[in-house]
């Protein structure tokens, strides 16, 4: 157990570089009760998809959310965009002038929450979310299912322009669509505009998805595993394209992935999620080179080894059992039923079983949620203050 001179529990404090932050974000989905449960007045149960997530994204970041399937990565991204409504928590976003002007035109005054003018997206009524869509967009995982098979590429890209009244005439919209296709290297655009999705390859379809996300000129994009369904030969091209567009258009990304090799390549900051919670967070390089949380170590050990010389070495995967249900979250540290370190440290087991650890700073800008680091009694006292 490592001792820390001072305890710093993570809170997302916005500054002049912040674009977005979330504080104690929760998204729970109610489970429909049976007739018997209603008669017995059984308490309602929930899927704890996102369960107290906090982080901050600065301008120009590629902030990674990583973890195995079902850990809450995608739900976190969709909640931030208000494609899914949060149960509780704060989603702070720093709006550009054009968003504030559009809200002013329709007579809406957004909830400002700090001196930087950040607004709480979680408190914006659904009927006033439309102007926000120009600011924040999503690139979906599935390049096959996310495009309307009955619409041409032109119609797919024209639709958001019509909805948001961008481009008064047809000629203006054609020019905007052509420029968007050129941005994503689908050239000449005339060769692609009037094709249907089934006439394109998977990589070309994902480029169309990226063009659709960019066509309204957003500043913030959630990329939900954008290369996971593509051939390995195409992945690097799409990632390079996304990085080129980030620099050219001054974009900020949240990049969702289950592949730490992809996270190493594209992200500069990384948060590891497990069962709806962030368990480790910091600079990507630091986390992947010096993982601290037992779950992060297990994920890194699970990465396939390409070097034949190292392929035969014994891989010590420090994890056991199966992922618990998101309906019945284990008490205390939600990873303790699968944690090998739990078995190795009997002196910490009572904390692991009963008290949920907070994200604490174990080195500069490296945060871990684990009782292995710091004095448990001191941390508990500080949390309860």
C-alpha positions in Angstrom: 0.0 0.0 0.0 1.5 3.3 -1.1 1.4 6.3 1.2 0.7 9.8 -0.1 1.8 13.0 1.6 -1.4 14.9 0.7 -4.7 13.6 -0.6 -6.2 15.2 -3.7 -9.6 13.8 -4.6 -10.6 14.5 -8.2 -13.1 17.2 -9.1 -13.4 18.7 -12.6 -12.5 22.4 -12.1 -13.0 24.4 -15.3 -10.4 26.9 -16.4 -9.8 29.1 -19.5 -8.9 26.1 -21.7 -11.9 23.9 -20.8 -14.4 23.0 -23.5 -16.5 20.5 -21.6 -16.6 18.9 -18.2 -18.8 16.4 -16.5 -19.3 16.2 -12.7 -20.8 13.1 -11.0 -22.7 12.2 -14.1 -25.2 9.3 -13.8 -27.4 7.6 -16.4 -29.6 4.9 -15.0 -32.1 2.9 -17.0 -35.2 1.7 -15.1 -36.1 -2.0 -15.5 -39.7 -2.8 -16.1 -41.3 -4.5 -13.1 -43.4 -7.6 -13.5 -47.0 -7.7 -12.4 -46.0 -9.6 -9.2 -43.4 -7.0 -8.3 -45.9 -4.2 -8.7 -48.3 -6.0 -6.4 -45.6 -6.7 -3.9 -44.5 -3.0 -4.2 -41.0 -4.2 -4.9 -38.4 -1.4 -5.3 -37.7 -0.4 -8.8 -34.4 -1.6 -10.1 -32.0 0.2 -12.5 -29.2 -0.6 -15.0 -26.4 1.7 -13.7 -24.9 2.4 -17.1 -23.1 5.5 -16.0 -22.6 5.8 -12.3 -20.8 8.9 -11.1 -18.4 9.8 -13.9 -16.3 13.0 -13.7 -13.7 14.4 -16.1 -12.6 17.5 -18.0 -11.8 18.0 -21.7 -9.7 20.9 -22.8 -9.6 22.6 -26.2 -7.7 20.5 -28.8 -7.8 17.3 -26.6 -8.4 13.9 -27.9 -9.8 12.5 -24.7 -10.1 8.7 -24.7 -12.8 6.6 -22.9 -11.6 3.0 -22.9 -12.9 -0.2 -21.4 -14.5 -3.5 -22.3 -17.9 -3.8 -23.9 -20.7 -2.8 -21.5 -18.7 -0.6 -19.2 -20.7 2.6 -20.1 -18.4 4.3 -22.6 -21.0 4.8 -25.3 -23.7 5.8 -22.9 -21.4 8.4 -21.4 -20.8 9.9 -24.9 -24.5 9.9 -25.8 -25.5 11.4 -22.5 -23.0 14.3 -23.0 -24.7 14.9 -26.4 -28.1 14.6 -24.8 -29.0 11.8 -27.1 -29.7 10.1 -23.8 -31.1 12.0 -20.8 -28.9 11.9 -17.7 -30.3 10.8 -14.3 -28.2 13.3 -12.4 -25.0 15.3 -12.6 -23.6 18.3 -14.4 -22.5 18.4 -18.1 -20.7 21.8 -18.4 -20.1 23.1 -21.9 -18.5 26.3 -23.1 -20.7 27.7 -25.9 -19.6 29.7 -28.9 -21.2 33.0 -29.7 -23.3 31.5 -32.5 -25.0 29.1 -30.1 -25.8 31.9 -27.6 -27.1 34.1 -30.5 -29.5 31.3 -31.7 -30.8 30.7 -28.2 -31.3 34.5 -27.8 -33.3 34.6 -31.0 -35.8 32.0 -29.7 -36.0 33.6 -26.3 -34.1 30.9 -24.3 -31.7 31.8 -21.5 -29.3 28.9 -20.8 -28.3 27.9 -17.3 -24.8 29.5 -16.7 -22.9 27.7 -14.0 -19.6 29.4 -13.6 -17.6 32.6 -14.3 -16.4 31.2 -17.7 -20.0 31.2 -19.0 -20.2 27.4 -19.1 -23.8 26.1 -19.4 -25.2 22.9 -17.9 -26.4 20.9 -20.9 -28.1 18.5 -18.5 -30.6 21.2 -17.5 -31.4 22.4 -21.1 -35.0 21.4 -22.0 -35.2 19.1 -25.0 -37.1 21.6 -27.1 -34.1 24.0 -26.9 -31.4 21.4 -27.8 -31.6 21.8 -31.6 -29.2 24.8 -31.7 -26.7 22.7 -29.6 -26.5 20.1 -32.4 -24.4 22.6 -34.5 -21.8 22.6 -31.7 -21.6 18.9 -30.8 -21.8 16.0 -33.2 -21.2 12.2 -33.2 -19.4 9.8 -35.4 -21.1 6.4 -35.0 -19.4 3.1 -34.8 -21.3 1.2 -37.5 -20.6 2.7 -41.0 -23.2 0.3 -42.4 -26.2 0.8 -40.1 -25.7 4.6 -39.5 -26.4 5.7 -43.1 -29.9 5.6 -44.7 -29.6 2.9 -47.4 -32.5 4.5 -49.4 -30.8 7.9 -49.6 -27.9 9.1 -51.8 -24.8 10.4 -50.2 -25.9 13.9 -51.2 -29.3 13.5 -49.5 -27.6 12.1 -46.3 -25.3 15.2 -46.1 -28.0 17.7 -47.2 -30.4 16.6 -44.5 -28.7 18.4 -41.5 -28.3 21.5 -43.7 -32.0 21.6 -44.3 -32.9 20.9 -40.7 -30.7 23.7 -39.4 -31.4 26.1 -42.4 -27.8 26.2 -43.6 -27.6 27.1 -47.3 -30.7 28.9 -48.6 -30.6 27.6 -52.2 -30.0 24.2 -53.6 -26.8 25.4 -55.3 -25.4 26.6 -51.9 -26.1 23.2 -50.3 -24.5 21.4 -53.2 -21.3 23.5 -52.7 -21.3 22.8 -48.9 -21.8 19.0 -49.5 -19.0 19.0 -52.1 -16.6 20.8 -49.7 -17.5 18.3 -46.9 -16.7 15.4 -49.2 -13.4 17.0 -50.2 -12.5 17.5 -46.5 -12.8 13.7 -46.0 -10.8 12.9 -49.2 -13.8 11.6 -51.2 -12.7 13.2 -54.4 -13.9 14.3 -56.9 -17.1 14.8 -54.9 -19.3 14.5 -58.0 -18.3 10.8 -58.2 -19.7 10.2 -54.7 -22.6 12.6 -54.2 -25.2 10.5 -56.1 -24.2 7.1 -55.0 -26.0 5.0 -52.4 -24.3 3.7 -49.3 -24.2 0.1 -50.6 -22.0 1.3 -53.5 -19.3 2.4 -51.1 -16.7 0.4 -49.1 -16.7 0.4 -45.3 -13.9 3.0 -45.2 -15.7 5.3 -47.6 -18.9 5.0 -45.7 -17.2 6.0 -42.5 -15.7 9.0 -44.3 -19.3 10.0 -45.2 -20.2 9.6 -41.5 -17.3 11.9 -40.6 -18.4 14.4 -43.3 -21.9 14.4 -41.9 -20.6 15.1 -38.4 -18.5 18.0 -39.7 -20.9 19.6 -42.1 -22.5 21.9 -39.5 -19.0 23.1 -38.4 -19.1 21.8 -34.8 -16.2 22.3 -32.3 -16.7 19.1 -30.3 -17.2 15.6 -31.6 -17.8 12.3 -29.9 -16.2 9.5 -31.9 -17.8 6.2 -30.9 -15.4 3.5 -31.8 -15.2 4.9 -35.4 -12.6 2.3 -36.7 -13.7 -0.9 -34.8 -15.7 -2.3 -37.7 -13.2 -1.4 -40.4 -10.5 -3.6 -41.9 -7.1 -3.2 -40.2 -5.7 -1.7 -43.5 -8.2 1.1 -43.4 -8.1 2.0 -39.7 -4.8 4.0 -39.9 -6.2 6.0 -42.8 -9.3 7.0 -40.9 -7.4 7.9 -37.7 -4.9 10.0 -39.8 -7.9 11.8 -41.4 -9.4 12.5 -38.0 -6.2 13.9 -36.7 -5.7 16.1 -39.8 -9.2 17.4 -39.5 -8.7 18.1 -35.8 -5.7 20.3 -36.6 -7.3 22.0 -39.6 -10.7 22.7 -38.0 -9.6 23.1 -34.4 -11.7 20.2 -33.2 -11.9 18.6 -29.8 -12.7 14.9 -29.6 -14.0 12.4 -27.1 -12.7 9.1 -28.6 -14.4 6.0 -27.4 -12.6 2.7 -27.8 -12.0 -0.8 -26.4 -8.7 -1.0 -28.2 -5.8 0.4 -26.1 -3.5 0.2 -29.2 -5.8 2.7 -31.0 -6.0 4.8 -27.8 -2.2 5.0 -27.7 -2.1 6.2 -31.3 -4.8 8.9 -31.3 -5.5 10.1 -27.7 -3.5 12.5 -25.5 -5.6 11.8 -22.4 -7.3 8.6 -21.3 -9.9 7.5 -18.8 -10.4 3.8 -18.1 -14.0 2.8 -17.3 -15.3 -0.2 -15.5 -18.9 -1.0 -14.7 -20.0 2.6 -15.2 -17.2 4.3 -13.3 -13.8 5.8 -14.2 -11.1 3.8 -12.4 -8.0 5.5 -13.8 -7.4 8.7 -15.7 -4.5 10.8 -16.9 -2.1 11.3 -19.8 -2.4 8.4 -22.2 1.4 7.7 -22.4 1.7 7.7 -18.6 -1.3 5.3 -18.1 -0.2 2.8 -20.7 3.5 2.8 -19.6 2.8 2.9 -15.9 -0.7 1.5 -15.2 -1.7 1.7 -11.5 -5.2 0.2 -11.2 -5.4 -3.6 -11.3 -8.1 -3.4 -14.0 -5.9 -1.2 -16.2 -3.1 -3.6 -15.8 -5.3 -6.5 -16.9 -6.5 -4.6 -20.0 -2.9 -3.9 -21.0 -1.8 -7.5 -20.4 -4.6 -8.6 -22.7 -3.2 -6.6 -25.7 -1.9 -9.2 -28.3 1.9 -9.3 -28.6 3.0 -8.7 -32.3 6.7 -9.5 -31.6 7.3 -13.2 -32.1 10.2 -13.1 -29.6 7.8 -12.0 -26.9 4.8 -14.0 -28.0 5.7 -17.1 -26.0 6.2 -15.3 -22.7 3.8 -16.1 -19.9 1.2 -13.4 -19.8 0.1 -12.8 -16.3 -3.4 -11.5 -16.7 -4.3 -10.2 -13.2 -8.1 -10.7 -13.4 -10.6 -13.4 -12.4 -14.3 -14.2 -12.9 -16.8 -12.4 -15.0 -18.1 -8.8 -15.1 -20.9 -8.3 -12.4 -24.3 -7.2 -13.4 -24.8 -3.5 -13.9 -28.1 -4.0 -12.1 -26.6 -5.3 -8.9 -23.4 -3.4 -8.5 -21.0 -5.0 -5.9 -20.7 -2.9 -2.7 -17.4 -1.1 -2.0 -15.0 -1.2 -4.9 -17.0 -2.6 -7.8 -13.8 -4.4 -9.1 -13.0 -6.2 -5.9 -14.7 -9.5 -6.8 -12.4 -9.9 -9.8 -9.2 -8.3 -8.3 -6.1 -10.4 -7.7 -4.7 -7.6 -5.5 -7.7 -8.0 -3.2 -6.6 -11.5 -2.4 -3.0 -10.3 -1.9 -3.8 -7.5 0.6 -6.0 -8.9 3.4 -5.4 -5.7 5.4 -7.4 -3.7 2.8 -10.2 -6.1 2.2 -12.7 -4.5 4.6 -12.3 -1.2 2.7 -12.6 -2.9 -0.7 -15.8 -4.7 0.3 -17.6 -1.8 1.9 -16.4 1.6 0.8 -16.2 2.8 -2.8 -12.8 4.4 -3.5 -12.6 7.9 -5.0 -10.3 9.0 -7.8 -7.2 10.3 -6.0 -4.0 11.9 -7.5 -1.1 9.5 -7.0 1.3 11.5 -9.2 0.8 14.8 -11.1 -2.4 14.5 -13.3 -2.6 10.7 -12.8 -5.7 9.7 -10.9 -6.6 6.2 -9.6 -9.6 4.8 -7.8 -8.1 2.0 -5.7 -7.5 1.4 -2.0 -3.9 0.3 -2.8 -2.9 3.9 -3.0 -3.0 6.2 0.0 -4.2 5.8 3.6 -7.8 4.5 3.5 -8.7 6.1 6.8 -7.4 9.5 5.8 -9.1 9.3 2.4 -12.5 8.3 4.0 -12.2 11.2 6.5 -11.5 13.7 3.6 -14.4 12.4 1.5 -16.9 12.7 4.4 -15.9 16.3 5.2 
